[in-house]
Amino acid sequence: MSDQLKVYAPYDRQLIDTLPLINENELEKVLEKAYALFLDRKAWIPAHRRIAILEKTRELMESRVEELTRTAAREGGKPYADSKVEVLRAINGVKIAAEEISQMKGTQIPMGITESSVNRLAFTMREPIGVVASLSAFNHPLNLIVHQTVTAFAAGCPVIVKPASNTPFSCLALVNILKEAGVPEGWVQPILCSNELAEKLATDKRINYLSFIGSAKIGWYLKSKLAPGTRCALEHGGAAPVIVASDADLEDMLPLLVKGGFYHAGQVCVSVQKVFAAAEIAEKLAEDMAVAAKKLKVGDPLEEATEVGPLIRTGEVDRVEEWVQEAVDGGARLLCGGKRIGDTCFEPTVLFNPPIDARVSREEIFGPVVCVYSYTDREAAIQQANSLDYHFQAAVFTKNIDLALDTVQQLNATAVMVNDHTAFRVDWMPFGGRDASGEGMGGIPYSMHEMSREKLMVFRSKPLP
């Protein structure tokens, strides 16, 4: 009898369902099937058919928004309203992928510009990179699967996808929809397996591309074990610093910071975590954020009024509580929150001036906690923001365009939002971390191009100039 995966709802810890885990022999069959499809060029799915399948997928998803929303909210704990936004984003992501297929093209390479290159015509074309292995995370259980699976299929690659063990049902629902839309057997294979087998999958020499979303520790470990030639995209955590100048529009900024900080209980790699505010306004900003945070409704993610849901595991509640208490013991002012709500939720928390050596200052919090730091020297604040190993997305709030541009230049981040929160994202923009935060670039068009590779063709013919 195969091993079983028990999946519990993070809010009430009720058992959702029990699913079978595959064994090593079954994983081998999955790999063999995917690799055989890639090797058989006659089996490759032409672009027009991939477009038609994805258009049908989008239509089917649009007819099942409510079902997909409730599945994502229940298994992942993201509130119903935010889960619905995720589902709508995922549907649009399928549309983006279908449209991007027409942009998978090469370019002409100039010839005849030296004597040795005359009588030649050269151009590049893009081909699927090969078998893609996608290891996903829990915090966007449907949209991440679109970014890691639909992109691979759209690029012409067979893909094997392992969802997070906490949130497998959104992935399985999407794969079933893809099959219903006409994806041929073997091109998109979902698997549920142990961490050991997930590593075996990622590091198999038949895998040409690894898409990994998760902890830095695991991501960098897997990269060190990849087979020669396997390319990868690693998306890890971030610290998401915000620099607030003294001239910032507090009224406009406040709801953005509150949403960016407490969306999905802070369990987002680019959520607002560390706000460095000019001393003239820092205390008022922190207190206003605390007032707004206290009004947020925490509870059952399936209730439409809920704004902050549970943390994914009870152990995370313990960790966040410990980190907050450490900061308070070290001198941070606790302006609101700081306590657990039952075993699965934590109060939205605002800390003012926590010690720079506290874990809330040094690490990614990944919980409903926002730290506000007062500064008198913007350069020093930027230096502190850059001092962590994690560099993903950041933000600056100011009415001064020169100050905004200077801050964008100085912040070590792949993306800097001006007068917007750090968690802003649309699915067609580049998205990814640098340094410890990851490698490679996500965003649907960018992922599709990374999941392909160029081939150069050179014709030699005497009539050519």
C-alpha positions in Angstrom: 0.0 0.0 0.0 1.4 3.4 -1.0 2.0 6.2 1.6 -0.7 8.7 2.2 -0.8 12.5 2.4 -3.3 13.9 4.8 -4.3 17.5 3.9 -5.7 19.7 6.7 -7.4 23.0 6.4 -5.1 25.5 8.0 -7.9 27.5 9.8 -9.8 24.8 11.7 -7.4 21.9 11.1 -10.1 19.7 9.7 -9.0 16.9 7.4 -9.9 17.9 3.9 -8.9 14.6 2.3 -6.2 11.9 2.1 -4.3 11.4 -1.1 -1.8 8.7 -2.2 1.9 9.5 -2.6 3.7 8.0 -5.5 6.7 5.7 -4.9 10.1 5.6 -6.7 8.9 3.2 -9.4 5.9 5.4 -10.2 8.1 8.5 -10.4 10.4 6.7 -12.9 7.4 6.0 -15.1 6.4 9.7 -14.9 9.9 10.7 -15.9 10.1 8.1 -18.7 6.8 9.3 -20.2 7.7 13.0 -20.1 11.2 12.4 -21.6 9.9 10.1 -24.3 7.5 12.9 -25.4 10.3 15.4 -25.6 12.6 13.1 -27.6 9.8 12.3 -30.1 9.7 15.5 -32.2 6.7 14.1 -34.1 4.8 14.2 -30.8 5.4 17.9 -30.2 2.2 19.9 -30.0 2.1 22.6 -32.7 1.7 26.2 -31.6 -1.8 26.6 -32.9 -3.0 23.6 -31.0 -1.4 24.8 -27.8 -3.1 28.1 -28.2 -6.5 26.4 -28.8 -6.0 24.2 -25.7 -5.2 27.2 -23.5 -8.1 29.2 -24.8 -10.4 26.3 -23.9 -8.7 26.0 -20.5 -9.4 29.7 -19.8 -13.1 29.2 -20.8 -13.4 26.2 -18.4 -11.8 28.1 -15.6 -14.1 31.0 -16.1 -17.1 28.7 -15.6 -15.6 27.4 -12.3 -14.5 30.5 -10.5 -16.5 29.9 -7.4 -15.3 26.3 -7.1 -11.7 27.2 -7.7 -11.9 30.1 -5.2 -13.3 27.9 -2.4 -10.8 25.2 -3.0 -7.9 27.7 -2.8 -9.3 29.4 0.2 -9.9 26.3 2.2 -6.6 24.5 1.5 -4.3 27.6 1.6 -6.1 29.8 4.2 -6.0 33.0 2.0 -9.3 34.8 2.6 -12.1 34.2 0.1 -12.0 37.7 -1.4 -8.2 37.5 -2.0 -8.5 33.9 -3.3 -11.1 35.0 -5.8 -8.6 37.7 -7.0 -6.0 34.9 -7.3 -8.3 32.8 -9.4 -9.1 35.7 -11.7 -5.4 36.4 -12.0 -4.7 32.7 -12.9 -7.3 32.8 -15.6 -5.7 35.9 -17.1 -2.4 34.2 -16.8 -3.6 31.4 -19.0 -4.6 34.1 -21.5 -1.2 35.8 -21.3 0.5 32.5 -21.9 -1.6 31.7 -25.0 -0.9 35.1 -26.5 2.8 34.8 -25.7 3.2 31.7 -27.9 3.2 33.9 -31.0 6.2 35.8 -29.6 8.4 32.7 -29.2 10.5 33.6 -32.2 14.1 34.2 -33.3 15.9 36.9 -35.1 18.1 37.2 -38.2 21.8 37.3 -37.6 23.7 39.5 -40.1 26.0 37.8 -42.5 28.1 39.1 -45.3 29.7 41.8 -43.2 33.1 40.1 -43.4 34.6 38.3 -46.3 34.4 35.0 -44.4 30.6 35.3 -43.9 29.5 36.0 -47.5 27.0 33.7 -49.3 25.2 32.9 -46.0 21.9 33.5 -44.4 21.5 33.0 -40.7 18.7 33.2 -38.2 17.7 31.8 -34.8 14.6 30.0 -33.7 13.3 29.1 -30.3 12.8 25.4 -29.3 11.4 23.9 -26.0 14.2 23.5 -23.5 13.0 20.0 -22.6 11.3 18.4 -19.6 10.4 20.9 -16.9 10.1 20.0 -13.2 8.1 22.4 -11.2 8.1 22.4 -7.4 5.6 24.8 -6.0 4.6 26.7 -2.8 1.5 26.9 -0.8 0.8 30.7 -0.7 -0.7 31.0 -4.2 -2.0 27.4 -4.8 -3.5 28.1 -8.2 -1.7 31.1 -9.6 1.8 29.7 -9.0 0.8 26.5 -10.7 -0.2 28.5 -13.8 3.2 30.3 -13.7 5.1 27.0 -13.4 3.0 24.7 -15.4 0.9 26.5 -18.1 4.1 28.4 -19.0 6.0 25.2 -19.7 3.1 23.7 -21.7 2.8 26.9 -23.7 6.5 26.9 -24.4 6.1 23.3 -25.8 7.7 21.4 -22.8 6.4 18.3 -21.0 6.1 19.3 -17.4 6.0 17.4 -14.1 4.5 19.5 -11.3 4.6 18.9 -7.6 2.4 21.2 -5.6 3.1 22.0 -2.0 1.9 19.2 0.3 -0.3 21.7 2.2 -2.2 22.8 -1.0 -2.4 20.1 -3.7 -6.1 20.4 -4.6 -5.9 23.6 -6.7 -3.1 22.1 -8.7 -5.0 18.9 -9.3 -8.1 20.9 -10.3 -6.1 22.9 -12.9 -4.5 19.8 -14.3 -7.9 18.2 -14.7 -9.1 21.3 -16.5 -6.1 21.2 -18.8 -6.8 17.6 -19.7 -10.5 18.4 -20.2 -9.3 21.2 -22.6 -7.4 18.7 -24.6 -3.8 18.5 -23.2 -2.5 15.1 -24.5 -1.6 12.4 -22.1 1.8 12.9 -20.4 2.4 16.5 -21.2 1.3 17.8 -17.8 1.8 15.3 -15.0 1.0 16.2 -11.4 2.7 14.2 -8.7 2.5 14.0 -4.9 5.6 12.5 -3.3 8.0 12.7 -0.4 10.7 15.4 -0.2 13.3 12.7 -1.1 11.5 11.8 -4.3 11.0 15.5 -5.1 14.8 15.9 -4.9 15.3 12.8 -7.1 12.9 14.4 -9.7 14.6 17.8 -9.6 18.1 16.3 -10.0 17.4 13.7 -12.6 19.5 14.2 -15.7 16.3 14.0 -17.9 15.1 17.3 -16.4 16.2 20.2 -18.5 14.7 23.0 -16.4 13.8 23.3 -12.7 11.2 25.8 -11.5 11.4 26.0 -7.7 9.4 28.3 -5.3 10.2 27.8 -1.7 12.8 28.3 1.0 16.3 29.6 0.1 17.9 26.7 2.0 16.2 24.1 -0.1 16.4 26.0 -3.4 20.2 26.5 -3.2 20.7 22.9 -2.1 18.7 21.6 -5.1 20.7 23.9 -7.4 23.9 22.4 -6.1 22.6 18.9 -7.0 21.3 19.6 -10.5 22.5 17.5 -13.4 25.0 19.2 -15.7 23.2 21.5 -18.1 19.9 21.7 -16.2 18.8 25.4 -16.0 16.7 26.7 -13.1 14.6 29.5 -11.7 14.6 29.8 -7.9 12.2 32.0 -6.1 12.9 32.4 -2.4 11.9 34.8 0.3 12.4 38.6 0.6 12.5 41.3 3.2 10.6 43.9 1.2 11.9 47.2 2.6 9.9 50.4 2.2 11.6 53.9 2.4 9.2 56.7 3.4 10.3 60.3 3.0 9.0 63.1 5.1 6.9 64.5 2.2 5.0 61.2 1.5 1.2 61.4 1.3 0.2 59.5 4.4 -3.4 59.3 3.6 -2.7 57.7 0.2 0.0 55.5 1.5 -1.7 54.0 4.6 -4.1 51.6 3.0 -1.4 50.4 0.6 1.0 49.6 3.4 -1.7 47.9 5.4 -2.8 45.8 2.5 0.7 45.0 1.5 1.7 44.0 5.0 -1.3 41.9 6.1 -2.4 40.3 2.8 -2.5 36.6 3.2 -1.3 37.1 6.8 2.0 38.3 5.5 2.8 35.0 3.9 4.0 36.5 0.7 7.7 36.8 -0.3 7.3 40.5 -1.2 4.8 41.6 1.5 5.5 44.8 3.4 7.7 43.8 6.4 10.1 46.6 7.1 9.1 50.3 6.8 11.9 52.9 7.2 10.1 56.3 7.8 11.6 59.8 8.3 11.6 60.7 11.9 9.1 63.6 11.4 6.3 61.2 10.4 7.5 57.7 11.6 5.6 57.5 14.8 2.3 58.9 13.4 2.6 56.4 10.4 3.2 53.5 12.8 0.3 54.5 15.0 -2.1 55.0 12.0 -1.1 51.6 10.7 -1.8 50.1 14.1 -5.3 51.7 14.1 -6.0 50.3 10.6 -4.6 46.9 11.5 -6.8 46.6 14.6 -9.9 46.9 12.3 -8.9 44.0 10.1 -11.2 41.0 10.5 -9.2 37.9 11.3 -10.7 34.4 11.0 -12.3 31.8 8.7 -11.0 32.3 5.1 -14.2 31.0 3.7 -16.2 33.9 5.1 -16.3 36.7 2.6 -15.8 39.4 5.2 -12.5 37.9 6.4 -9.4 40.0 5.6 -6.7 38.1 7.4 -6.7 34.3 7.5 -4.6 31.7 9.4 -0.9 30.9 9.1 -0.3 27.7 7.1 0.8 25.7 10.1 0.4 25.9 13.8 4.2 25.9 14.2 4.4 29.1 12.2 2.1 30.8 14.8 4.5 29.7 17.5 7.4 31.1 15.6 5.9 34.5 14.9 4.8 34.8 18.5 8.3 34.0 19.6 9.9 36.5 17.2 7.5 39.3 18.2 8.1 38.7 21.9 11.8 38.8 21.4 11.5 42.2 19.7 9.4 43.6 22.5 11.8 42.3 25.1 14.5 44.0 23.2 12.8 47.4 23.3 10.3 47.5 20.4 7.0 49.3 21.1 4.1 47.0 20.4 1.4 49.2 18.9 -1.1 46.5 18.2 -1.4 42.7 18.0 1.3 40.5 19.3 -0.9 37.6 20.3 -2.2 34.4 18.8 -5.8 33.9 18.1 -6.4 30.2 18.8 -3.9 27.8 17.4 -3.9 28.9 13.8 -4.2 32.7 13.6 -2.1 35.6 14.8 -3.2 39.2 15.4 -2.1 41.8 12.8 0.9 43.3 14.5 2.7 46.6 14.2 6.1 47.1 15.9 7.8 50.4 16.3 11.6 50.6 16.3 12.5 46.9 17.0 16.2 46.3 17.6 18.2 45.8 14.4 19.5 42.5 15.7 16.1 41.0 16.5 14.9 38.3 14.1 12.0 40.5 12.9 14.7 42.9 11.6 17.2 40.3 10.3 15.0 37.7 8.7 11.9 37.4 6.5 9.0 37.5 8.9 6.4 35.6 6.7 3.6 36.4 9.1 1.2 39.3 9.9 3.9 41.6 11.4 5.0 45.0 10.1 8.0 46.8 11.6 8.3 50.6 11.4 11.8 52.1 11.9 12.4 55.8 12.4 15.4 57.4 10.6 17.1 60.7 10.5 19.5 59.8 7.7 17.9 58.3 4.5 21.2 57.0 3.3 21.7 55.1 6.5 18.1 53.7 6.2 18.8 52.5 2.7 22.0 50.9 3.9 20.1 49.1 6.6 17.5 48.0 4.1 20.2 46.6 1.9 22.1 44.9 4.7 20.0 41.7 4.6 20.8 38.9 2.3 17.4 38.9 0.7 16.8 41.3 -2.2 13.5 41.0 -4.0 11.0 43.9 -4.3 11.2 47.2 -2.5 9.3 50.6 -2.4 9.8 54.3 -1.8 7.1 56.9 -1.0 7.8 60.5 -1.8 6.5 63.4 -3.8 10.1 64.4 -4.8 11.0 62.8 -8.1 14.7 63.3 -7.7 14.6 61.6 -4.2 12.5 58.8 -5.7 14.9 58.2 -8.5 17.9 58.3 -6.2 16.3 55.8 -3.8 15.4 53.5 -6.7 19.0 53.6 -7.8 20.4 52.8 -4.3 18.0 50.1 -3.2 19.3 46.6 -3.9 16.2 45.0 -5.4 15.0 43.5 -8.7 11.9 45.8 -8.6 11.3 49.1 -6.8 7.7 50.5 -6.5 7.4 54.3 -6.3 4.4 55.3 -4.2 3.0 51.8 -4.1 3.5 48.8 -1.8 6.2 46.2 -2.3 3.7 43.4 -3.1 2.4 44.9 -6.3 2.6 42.5 -9.2 0.9 41.8 -12.5 1.6 38.5 -14.2 3.2 39.8 -17.3 6.0 41.8 -15.6 9.4 40.3 -14.6 9.3 38.9 -11.1 12.2 37.4 -9.2 14.7 37.8 -6.4 18.4 38.4 -6.5 21.2 37.3 -4.2 19.8 35.0 -1.6 16.3 35.7 -2.8 16.7 33.6 -5.9 17.9 33.2 -9.5 16.2 33.5 -12.9 13.2 35.5 -13.8 9.5 34.7 -13.4 6.5 36.4 -15.0 4.7 34.5 -17.6 6.4 35.8 -20.8 9.8 35.7 -19.0 9.3 32.1 -17.8 8.2 30.9 -21.2 11.4 32.3 -22.8 13.5 30.8 -20.0 11.8 27.4 -20.7 13.0 27.6 -24.4 16.4 27.8 -26.0 17.8 29.2 -29.2 18.9 27.3 -32.2 21.0 28.9 -34.9 20.5 27.9 -38.6 23.0 29.0 -41.2 22.5 28.5 -44.9 25.4 28.7 -47.3 24.3 29.4 -50.9 26.3 31.1 -53.7 23.4 33.4 -54.9 23.4 35.0 -51.4 25.4 38.2 -51.1 
